[in-house]
Amino acid sequence: MERLDRNWLSLLQELRVVQTGVQLLTGFLLTLPFLDEFEDLSGQQKGIYLGTVVCSIVATALLVAPVGMHRMLFRRHQLDLLVDAAHRCAMIGLIMLGAALTGVIALVFSVVVGPVAAWVATAGVALLLLILWIVLPLTVRRHEPDSTEPLTDLGEEKDVRR
């Protein structure tokens, strides 16, 4: 139970960091159609914008979902299910946030510089996120510490006495 509590608290701290950014991004995106210049966007740019908004809204929903789940499951002794579900929401939420960030770069570069620069910048950001969020953690994960104890998702030793 102590391990679950630590996992839950660690996950909540990670979500606090991400939630503010994704909510600010979503709020910013939702204001754009109300600017006069929005009408100057091409059909493709509006498509990128709508895809980006959808990704940002889905990311917001997924990254805030653990709070609602916690409220619904509070004091029901289902922390193991809550931690697992919240972990899955956070992982998918981060993927959607990455898609939203990539869409923002595509839109901004498309408007400011043009389509070729937009493709280059979008590919660069997508590659950066792929490396930092997936490749690097998986590389570190492969190099297990010297400990013979199995590790949890959060890198701490599992209690194998059960």
Secondary structure, 3 states (H helix, E strand, C coil): CHHHHHHHHHHHHHHHHHHHHHHHHHHHHHHHHHCHHHHHCCHHHHHHHHHHHHHHHHHHHHHHHHHHHHHHHCCCCCHHHHHHHHHHHHHHHHHHHHHHHHHHHHHHHHHHCCHHHHHHHHHHHHHHHHHHHHHHHHHHHHCCCCCCCCECCCCCECCCCC
